């Protein structure tokens, strides 16, 4: 039972940390970490959260106002 609780807490907080860095909704990142554990952490690492510039097609951050 303790291992399951540790899985939920650690997965949730790791999901929040990764979600914050990638600009993902923190509540959803926490919930995904709690429910899916290591699988959600892998999904957060490979998620595509940036935008592509319409002129040069380079990857830019979501917060960027100018390419």
PDB file of N, CA, C and O in Angstrom:
ATOM      1  N   UNK A   1       0.824  -1.189   0.000  1.00  0.00           N
ATOM      2  CA  UNK A   1       0.000   0.000   0.000  1.00  0.00           C
ATOM      3  C   UNK A   1       0.869   1.254   0.000  1.00  0.00           C
ATOM      4  O   UNK A   1       0.529   2.250  -0.639  1.00  0.00           O
ATOM      5  N   UNK A   2       1.996   1.201   0.722  1.00  0.00           N
ATOM      6  CA  UNK A   2       2.876   2.366   0.776  1.00  0.00           C
ATOM      7  C   UNK A   2       3.512   2.628  -0.585  1.00  0.00           C
ATOM      8  O   UNK A   2       3.722   3.781  -0.964  1.00  0.00           O
ATOM      9  N   UNK A   3       3.817   1.571  -1.314  1.00  0.00           N
ATOM     10  CA  UNK A   3       4.426   1.736  -2.634  1.00  0.00           C
ATOM     11  C   UNK A   3       3.439   2.406  -3.584  1.00  0.00           C
ATOM     12  O   UNK A   3       3.838   3.235  -4.402  1.00  0.00           O
ATOM     13  N   UNK A   4       2.173   2.062  -3.488  1.00  0.00           N
ATOM     14  CA  UNK A   4       1.153   2.680  -4.327  1.00  0.00           C
ATOM     15  C   UNK A   4       1.009   4.162  -4.012  1.00  0.00           C
ATOM     16  O   UNK A   4       0.875   4.975  -4.925  1.00  0.00           O
ATOM     17  N   UNK A   5       1.034   4.520  -2.744  1.00  0.00           N
ATOM     18  CA  UNK A   5       0.954   5.925  -2.342  1.00  0.00           C
ATOM     19  C   UNK A   5       2.172   6.700  -2.833  1.00  0.00           C
ATOM     20  O   UNK A   5       2.046   7.835  -3.294  1.00  0.00           O
ATOM     21  N   UNK A   6       3.339   6.095  -2.735  1.00  0.00           N
ATOM     22  CA  UNK A   6       4.550   6.728  -3.225  1.00  0.00           C
ATOM     23  C   UNK A   6       4.480   6.925  -4.736  1.00  0.00           C
ATOM     24  O   UNK A   6       4.891   7.968  -5.244  1.00  0.00           O
ATOM     25  N   UNK A   7       3.962   5.934  -5.454  1.00  0.00           N
ATOM     26  CA  UNK A   7       3.785   6.023  -6.909  1.00  0.00           C
ATOM     27  C   UNK A   7       2.912   7.224  -7.239  1.00  0.00           C
ATOM     28  O   UNK A   7       3.255   8.011  -8.121  1.00  0.00           O
ATOM     29  N   UNK A   8       1.786   7.375  -6.542  1.00  0.00           N
ATOM     30  CA  UNK A   8       0.851   8.461  -6.828  1.00  0.00           C
ATOM     31  C   UNK A   8       1.467   9.822  -6.544  1.00  0.00           C
ATOM     32  O   UNK A   8       1.361  10.735  -7.362  1.00  0.00           O
ATOM     33  N   UNK A   9       2.103   9.963  -5.404  1.00  0.00           N
ATOM     34  CA  UNK A   9       2.669  11.263  -5.018  1.00  0.00           C
ATOM     35  C   UNK A   9       3.840  11.624  -5.922  1.00  0.00           C
ATOM     36  O   UNK A   9       3.898  12.736  -6.446  1.00  0.00           O
ATOM     37  N   UNK A  10       4.769  10.699  -6.108  1.00  0.00           N
ATOM     38  CA  UNK A  10       5.944  10.978  -6.934  1.00  0.00           C
ATOM     39  C   UNK A  10       5.556  11.213  -8.388  1.00  0.00           C
ATOM     40  O   UNK A  10       6.062  12.140  -9.022  1.00  0.00           O
ATOM     41  N   UNK A  11       4.674  10.394  -8.917  1.00  0.00           N
ATOM     42  CA  UNK A  11       4.231  10.567 -10.302  1.00  0.00           C
ATOM     43  C   UNK A  11       3.540  11.894 -10.511  1.00  0.00           C
ATOM     44  O   UNK A  11       3.741  12.550 -11.533  1.00  0.00           O
ATOM     45  N   UNK A  12       2.721  12.295  -9.543  1.00  0.00           N
ATOM     46  CA  UNK A  12       2.027  13.576  -9.639  1.00  0.00           C
ATOM     47  C   UNK A  12       2.974  14.750  -9.631  1.00  0.00           C
ATOM     48  O   UNK A  12       2.837  15.659 -10.451  1.00  0.00           O
ATOM     49  N   UNK A  13       3.929  14.752  -8.726  1.00  0.00           N
ATOM     50  CA  UNK A  13       4.852  15.878  -8.635  1.00  0.00           C
ATOM     51  C   UNK A  13       5.829  15.909  -9.806  1.00  0.00           C
ATOM     52  O   UNK A  13       6.173  16.988 -10.290  1.00  0.00           O
ATOM     53  N   UNK A  14       6.271  14.770 -10.259  1.00  0.00           N
ATOM     54  CA  UNK A  14       7.143  14.749 -11.431  1.00  0.00           C
ATOM     55  C   UNK A  14       6.366  15.236 -12.652  1.00  0.00           C
ATOM     56  O   UNK A  14       6.908  15.961 -13.486  1.00  0.00           O
ATOM     57  N   UNK A  15       5.116  14.847 -12.757  1.00  0.00           N
ATOM     58  CA  UNK A  15       4.274  15.331 -13.845  1.00  0.00           C
ATOM     59  C   UNK A  15       4.118  16.838 -13.813  1.00  0.00           C
ATOM     60  O   UNK A  15       4.140  17.479 -14.863  1.00  0.00           O
ATOM     61  N   UNK A  16       3.961  17.421 -12.627  1.00  0.00           N
ATOM     62  CA  UNK A  16       3.827  18.868 -12.489  1.00  0.00           C
ATOM     63  C   UNK A  16       5.112  19.572 -12.901  1.00  0.00           C
ATOM     64  O   UNK A  16       5.067  20.580 -13.606  1.00  0.00           O
ATOM     65  N   UNK A  17       6.250  19.055 -12.471  1.00  0.00           N
ATOM     66  CA  UNK A  17       7.533  19.677 -12.816  1.00  0.00           C
ATOM     67  C   UNK A  17       7.743  19.679 -14.328  1.00  0.00           C
ATOM     68  O   UNK A  17       8.115  20.701 -14.904  1.00  0.00           O
ATOM     69  N   UNK A  18       7.510  18.555 -14.961  1.00  0.00           N
ATOM     70  CA  UNK A  18       7.690  18.463 -16.405  1.00  0.00           C
ATOM     71  C   UNK A  18       6.645  19.306 -17.124  1.00  0.00           C
ATOM     72  O   UNK A  18       6.957  19.978 -18.107  1.00  0.00           O
ATOM     73  N   UNK A  19       5.410  19.275 -16.641  1.00  0.00           N
ATOM     74  CA  UNK A  19       4.354  20.077 -17.246  1.00  0.00           C
ATOM     75  C   UNK A  19       4.632  21.560 -17.163  1.00  0.00           C
ATOM     76  O   UNK A  19       4.328  22.302 -18.097  1.00  0.00           O
ATOM     77  N   UNK A  20       5.206  22.005 -16.057  1.00  0.00           N
ATOM     78  CA  UNK A  20       5.541  23.416 -15.892  1.00  0.00           C
ATOM     79  C   UNK A  20       6.621  23.831 -16.886  1.00  0.00           C
ATOM     80  O   UNK A  20       6.551  24.920 -17.455  1.00  0.00           O
ATOM     81  N   UNK A  21       7.592  22.996 -17.096  1.00  0.00           N
ATOM     82  CA  UNK A  21       8.669  23.305 -18.042  1.00  0.00           C
ATOM     83  C   UNK A  21       8.177  23.335 -19.482  1.00  0.00           C
ATOM     84  O   UNK A  21       8.686  24.102 -20.299  1.00  0.00           O
ATOM     85  N   UNK A  22       7.185  22.500 -19.795  1.00  0.00           N
ATOM     86  CA  UNK A  22       6.684  22.416 -21.162  1.00  0.00           C
ATOM     87  C   UNK A  22       5.478  23.306 -21.415  1.00  0.00           C
ATOM     88  O   UNK A  22       5.011  23.393 -22.550  1.00  0.00           O
ATOM     89  N   UNK A  23       4.964  23.968 -20.387  1.00  0.00           N
ATOM     90  CA  UNK A  23       3.821  24.853 -20.565  1.00  0.00           C
ATOM     91  C   UNK A  23       2.494  24.126 -20.649  1.00  0.00           C
ATOM     92  O   UNK A  23       1.554  24.616 -21.275  1.00  0.00           O
ATOM     93  N   UNK A  24       2.408  22.964 -20.026  1.00  0.00           N
ATOM     94  CA  UNK A  24       1.180  22.175 -20.021  1.00  0.00           C
ATOM     95  C   UNK A  24       0.366  22.528 -18.776  1.00  0.00           C
ATOM     96  O   UNK A  24       0.933  22.914 -17.754  1.00  0.00           O
ATOM     97  N   UNK A  25      -0.952  22.399 -18.856  1.00  0.00           N
ATOM     98  CA  UNK A  25      -1.825  22.638 -17.714  1.00  0.00           C
ATOM     99  C   UNK A  25      -1.356  21.786 -16.536  1.00  0.00           C
ATOM    100  O   UNK A  25      -1.281  20.561 -16.641  1.00  0.00           O
ATOM    101  N   UNK A  26      -1.040  22.438 -15.411  1.00  0.00           N
ATOM    102  CA  UNK A  26      -0.439  21.725 -14.280  1.00  0.00           C
ATOM    103  C   UNK A  26      -1.400  20.733 -13.627  1.00  0.00           C
ATOM    104  O   UNK A  26      -0.982  19.666 -13.178  1.00  0.00           O
ATOM    105  N   UNK A  27      -2.680  21.080 -13.575  1.00  0.00           N
ATOM    106  CA  UNK A  27      -3.649  20.154 -12.982  1.00  0.00           C
ATOM    107  C   UNK A  27      -3.731  18.865 -13.801  1.00  0.00           C
ATOM    108  O   UNK A  27      -3.795  17.770 -13.242  1.00  0.00           O
ATOM    109  N   UNK A  28      -3.728  19.003 -15.121  1.00  0.00           N
ATOM    110  CA  UNK A  28      -3.789  17.819 -15.977  1.00  0.00           C
ATOM    111  C   UNK A  28      -2.492  17.009 -15.893  1.00  0.00           C
ATOM    112  O   UNK A  28      -2.520  15.779 -15.925  1.00  0.00           O
ATOM    113  N   UNK A  29      -1.352  17.709 -15.785  1.00  0.00           N
ATOM    114  CA  UNK A  29      -0.076  17.006 -15.645  1.00  0.00           C
ATOM    115  C   UNK A  29      -0.036  16.231 -14.336  1.00  0.00           C
ATOM    116  O   UNK A  29       0.444  15.098 -14.305  1.00  0.00           O
ATOM    117  N   UNK A  30      -0.536  16.829 -13.248  1.00  0.00           N
ATOM    118  CA  UNK A  30      -0.571  16.144 -11.955  1.00  0.00           C
ATOM    119  C   UNK A  30      -1.493  14.935 -12.013  1.00  0.00           C
ATOM    120  O   UNK A  30      -1.135  13.846 -11.563  1.00  0.00           O
ATOM    121  N   UNK A  31      -2.680  15.134 -12.569  1.00  0.00           N
ATOM    122  CA  UNK A  31      -3.646  14.038 -12.657  1.00  0.00           C
ATOM    123  C   UNK A  31      -3.104  12.899 -13.518  1.00  0.00           C
ATOM    124  O   UNK A  31      -3.263  11.725 -13.181  1.00  0.00           O
ATOM    125  N   UNK A  32      -2.462  13.255 -14.629  1.00  0.00           N
ATOM    126  CA  UNK A  32      -1.858  12.219 -15.471  1.00  0.00           C
ATOM    127  C   UNK A  32      -0.758  11.472 -14.740  1.00  0.00           C
ATOM    128  O   UNK A  32      -0.641  10.253 -14.866  1.00  0.00           O
ATOM    129  N   UNK A  33       0.054  12.202 -13.970  1.00  0.00           N
ATOM    130  CA  UNK A  33       1.123  11.562 -13.212  1.00  0.00           C
ATOM    131  C   UNK A  33       0.586  10.621 -12.154  1.00  0.00           C
ATOM    132  O   UNK A  33       1.149   9.551 -11.927  1.00  0.00           O
ATOM    133  N   UNK A  34      -0.502  11.013 -11.504  1.00  0.00           N
ATOM    134  CA  UNK A  34      -1.099  10.171 -10.466  1.00  0.00           C
ATOM    135  C   UNK A  34      -1.734   8.922 -11.074  1.00  0.00           C
ATOM    136  O   UNK A  34      -1.561   7.818 -10.557  1.00  0.00           O
ATOM    137  N   UNK A  35      -2.461   9.097 -12.159  1.00  0.00           N
ATOM    138  CA  UNK A  35      -3.195   7.974 -12.726  1.00  0.00           C
ATOM    139  C   UNK A  35      -2.322   7.016 -13.541  1.00  0.00           C
ATOM    140  O   UNK A  35      -2.519   5.802 -13.498  1.00  0.00           O
ATOM    141  N   UNK A  36      -1.367   7.562 -14.274  1.00  0.00           N
ATOM    142  CA  UNK A  36      -0.600   6.722 -15.186  1.00  0.00           C
ATOM    143  C   UNK A  36       0.830   6.461 -14.754  1.00  0.00           C
ATOM    144  O   UNK A  36       1.506   5.617 -15.342  1.00  0.00           O
ATOM    145  N   UNK A  37       1.303   7.168 -13.740  1.00  0.00           N
ATOM    146  CA  UNK A  37       2.649   6.947 -13.220  1.00  0.00           C
ATOM    147  C   UNK A  37       3.728   7.188 -14.249  1.00  0.00           C
ATOM    148  O   UNK A  37       3.722   8.224 -14.914  1.00  0.00           O
ATOM    149  N   UNK A  38       4.651   6.262 -14.397  1.00  0.00           N
ATOM    150  CA  UNK A  38       5.780   6.458 -15.311  1.00  0.00           C
ATOM    151  C   UNK A  38       5.366   6.650 -16.772  1.00  0.00           C
ATOM    152  O   UNK A  38       6.069   7.323 -17.526  1.00  0.00           O
ATOM    153  N   UNK A  39       4.260   6.079 -17.172  1.00  0.00           N
ATOM    154  CA  UNK A  39       3.814   6.242 -18.546  1.00  0.00           C
ATOM    155  C   UNK A  39       3.482   7.701 -18.844  1.00  0.00           C
ATOM    156  O   UNK A  39       3.797   8.192 -19.928  1.00  0.00           O
ATOM    157  N   UNK A  40       2.855   8.400 -17.904  1.00  0.00           N
ATOM    158  CA  UNK A  40       2.520   9.808 -18.131  1.00  0.00           C
ATOM    159  C   UNK A  40       3.774  10.663 -18.185  1.00  0.00           C
ATOM    160  O   UNK A  40       3.823  11.643 -18.928  1.00  0.00           O
ATOM    161  N   UNK A  41       4.780  10.309 -17.410  1.00  0.00           N
ATOM    162  CA  UNK A  41       6.039  11.052 -17.438  1.00  0.00           C
ATOM    163  C   UNK A  41       6.676  10.909 -18.812  1.00  0.00           C
ATOM    164  O   UNK A  41       7.182  11.888 -19.362  1.00  0.00           O
ATOM    165  N   UNK A  42       6.660   9.718 -19.369  1.00  0.00           N
ATOM    166  CA  UNK A  42       7.179   9.505 -20.714  1.00  0.00           C
ATOM    167  C   UNK A  42       6.370  10.298 -21.736  1.00  0.00           C
ATOM    168  O   UNK A  42       6.942  10.894 -22.650  1.00  0.00           O
ATOM    169  N   UNK A  43       5.065  10.312 -21.594  1.00  0.00           N
ATOM    170  CA  UNK A  43       4.212  11.059 -22.515  1.00  0.00           C
ATOM    171  C   UNK A  43       4.488  12.558 -22.432  1.00  0.00           C
ATOM    172  O   UNK A  43       4.469  13.238 -23.458  1.00  0.00           O
ATOM    173  N   UNK A  44       4.742  13.083 -21.244  1.00  0.00           N
ATOM    174  CA  UNK A  44       5.042  14.498 -21.103  1.00  0.00           C
ATOM    175  C   UNK A  44       6.376  14.852 -21.746  1.00  0.00           C
ATOM    176  O   UNK A  44       6.524  15.942 -22.299  1.00  0.00           O
ATOM    177  N   UNK A  45       7.349  13.945 -21.681  1.00  0.00           N
ATOM    178  CA  UNK A  45       8.651  14.210 -22.288  1.00  0.00           C
ATOM    179  C   UNK A  45       8.563  14.292 -23.812  1.00  0.00           C
ATOM    180  O   UNK A  45       9.256  15.100 -24.430  1.00  0.00           O
ATOM    181  N   UNK A  46       7.736  13.480 -24.403  1.00  0.00           N
ATOM    182  CA  UNK A  46       7.667  13.456 -25.863  1.00  0.00           C
ATOM    183  C   UNK A  46       6.562  14.340 -26.428  1.00  0.00           C
ATOM    184  O   UNK A  46       6.405  14.406 -27.647  1.00  0.00           O
ATOM    185  N   UNK A  47       5.792  15.018 -25.584  1.00  0.00           N
ATOM    186  CA  UNK A  47       4.711  15.863 -26.083  1.00  0.00           C
ATOM    187  C   UNK A  47       5.253  17.065 -26.835  1.00  0.00           C
ATOM    188  O   UNK A  47       6.319  17.588 -26.512  1.00  0.00           O
ATOM    189  N   UNK A  48       4.520  17.486 -27.824  1.00  0.00           N
ATOM    190  CA  UNK A  48       4.900  18.615 -28.662  1.00  0.00           C
ATOM    191  C   UNK A  48       4.084  19.825 -28.226  1.00  0.00           C
ATOM    192  O   UNK A  48       2.893  19.899 -28.526  1.00  0.00           O
ATOM    193  N   UNK A  49       4.701  20.777 -27.521  1.00  0.00           N
ATOM    194  CA  UNK A  49       3.950  21.906 -26.986  1.00  0.00           C
ATOM    195  C   UNK A  49       4.357  23.239 -27.593  1.00  0.00           C
ATOM    196  O   UNK A  49       3.824  24.273 -27.190  1.00  0.00           O
ATOM    197  N   UNK A  50       5.267  23.254 -28.535  1.00  0.00           N
ATOM    198  CA  UNK A  50       5.694  24.506 -29.149  1.00  0.00           C
ATOM    199  C   UNK A  50       4.863  24.811 -30.391  1.00  0.00           C
ATOM    200  O   UNK A  50       3.953  24.061 -30.747  1.00  0.00           O
ATOM    201  N   UNK A  51       5.192  25.929 -31.047  1.00  0.00           N
ATOM    202  CA  UNK A  51       4.552  26.286 -32.301  1.00  0.00           C
ATOM    203  C   UNK A  51       5.623  26.366 -33.371  1.00  0.00           C
ATOM    204  O   UNK A  51       6.808  26.514 -33.073  1.00  0.00           O
ATOM    205  N   UNK A  52       5.196  26.266 -34.609  1.00  0.00           N
ATOM    206  CA  UNK A  52       6.100  26.452 -35.724  1.00  0.00           C
ATOM    207  C   UNK A  52       5.872  27.834 -36.310  1.00  0.00           C
ATOM    208  O   UNK A  52       4.735  28.292 -36.422  1.00  0.00           O
ATOM    209  N   UNK A  53       6.955  28.491 -36.680  1.00  0.00           N
ATOM    210  CA  UNK A  53       6.880  29.806 -37.302  1.00  0.00           C
ATOM    211  C   UNK A  53       6.234  29.653 -38.677  1.00  0.00           C
ATOM    212  O   UNK A  53       6.619  28.766 -39.440  1.00  0.00           O
ATOM    213  N   UNK A  54       5.256  30.504 -39.008  1.00  0.00           N
ATOM    214  CA  UNK A  54       4.609  30.378 -40.317  1.00  0.00           C
ATOM    215  C   UNK A  54       5.513  30.765 -41.486  1.00  0.00           C
ATOM    216  O   UNK A  54       5.231  30.407 -42.630  1.00  0.00           O
ATOM    217  N   UNK A  55       6.598  31.495 -41.210  1.00  0.00           N
ATOM    218  CA  UNK A  55       7.477  31.940 -42.290  1.00  0.00           C
ATOM    219  C   UNK A  55       8.670  31.016 -42.496  1.00  0.00           C
ATOM    220  O   UNK A  55       8.997  30.668 -43.631  1.00  0.00           O
ATOM    221  N   UNK A  56       9.324  30.614 -41.404  1.00  0.00           N
ATOM    222  CA  UNK A  56      10.535  29.806 -41.556  1.00  0.00           C
ATOM    223  C   UNK A  56      10.362  28.356 -41.098  1.00  0.00           C
ATOM    224  O   UNK A  56      11.265  27.543 -41.292  1.00  0.00           O
ATOM    225  N   UNK A  57       9.234  28.021 -40.504  1.00  0.00           N
ATOM    226  CA  UNK A  57       8.898  26.665 -40.062  1.00  0.00           C
ATOM    227  C   UNK A  57       9.788  26.158 -38.931  1.00  0.00           C
ATOM    228  O   UNK A  57       9.818  24.956 -38.668  1.00  0.00           O
ATOM    229  N   UNK A  58      10.510  27.048 -38.260  1.00  0.00           N
ATOM    230  CA  UNK A  58      11.316  26.661 -37.109  1.00  0.00           C
ATOM    231  C   UNK A  58      10.439  26.565 -35.865  1.00  0.00           C
ATOM    232  O   UNK A  58       9.420  27.246 -35.763  1.00  0.00           O
ATOM    233  N   UNK A  59      10.838  25.719 -34.924  1.00  0.00           N
ATOM    234  CA  UNK A  59      10.118  25.559 -33.662  1.00  0.00           C
ATOM    235  C   UNK A  59      10.372  26.769 -32.778  1.00  0.00           C
ATOM    236  O   UNK A  59      11.524  27.144 -32.562  1.00  0.00           O
ATOM    237  N   UNK A  60       9.303  27.393 -32.259  1.00  0.00           N
ATOM    238  CA  UNK A  60       9.436  28.526 -31.347  1.00  0.00           C
ATOM    239  C   UNK A  60       8.648  28.241 -30.084  1.00  0.00           C
ATOM    240  O   UNK A  60       7.739  27.412 -30.091  1.00  0.00           O
ATOM    241  N   UNK A  61       8.985  28.914 -29.008  1.00  0.00           N
ATOM    242  CA  UNK A  61       8.299  28.726 -27.740  1.00  0.00           C
ATOM    243  C   UNK A  61       6.909  29.344 -27.789  1.00  0.00           C
ATOM    244  O   UNK A  61       6.666  30.270 -28.562  1.00  0.00           O
ATOM    245  N   UNK A  62       5.989  28.829 -26.958  1.00  0.00           N
ATOM    246  CA  UNK A  62       4.633  29.356 -26.929  1.00  0.00           C
ATOM    247  C   UNK A  62       4.584  30.790 -26.475  1.00  0.00           C
ATOM    248  O   UNK A  62       3.706  31.539 -26.902  1.00  0.00           O
ATOM    249  N   UNK A  63       5.508  31.200 -25.614  1.00  0.00           N
ATOM    250  CA  UNK A  63       5.500  32.543 -25.070  1.00  0.00           C
ATOM    251  C   UNK A  63       6.055  33.567 -26.041  1.00  0.00           C
ATOM    252  O   UNK A  63       5.882  34.767 -25.828  1.00  0.00           O
ATOM    253  N   UNK A  64       6.725  33.123 -27.115  1.00  0.00           N
ATOM    254  CA  UNK A  64       7.388  34.038 -28.048  1.00  0.00           C
ATOM    255  C   UNK A  64       6.357  34.871 -28.794  1.00  0.00           C
ATOM    256  O   UNK A  64       5.340  34.357 -29.259  1.00  0.00           O
ATOM    257  N   UNK A  65       6.634  36.160 -28.901  1.00  0.00           N
ATOM    258  CA  UNK A  65       5.770  37.069 -29.653  1.00  0.00           C
ATOM    259  C   UNK A  65       6.297  37.291 -31.069  1.00  0.00           C
ATOM    260  O   UNK A  65       5.527  37.556 -31.992  1.00  0.00           O
ATOM    261  N   UNK A  66       7.623  37.179 -31.231  1.00  0.00           N
ATOM    262  CA  UNK A  66       8.265  37.387 -32.532  1.00  0.00           C
ATOM    263  C   UNK A  66       9.227  36.235 -32.765  1.00  0.00           C
ATOM    264  O   UNK A  66       9.913  35.789 -31.845  1.00  0.00           O
ATOM    265  N   UNK A  67       9.273  35.759 -34.002  1.00  0.00           N
ATOM    266  CA  UNK A  67      10.192  34.670 -34.355  1.00  0.00           C
ATOM    267  C   UNK A  67      11.609  35.202 -34.401  1.00  0.00           C
ATOM    268  O   UNK A  67      12.543  34.449 -34.680  1.00  0.00           O
TER     269      UNK A  67
END
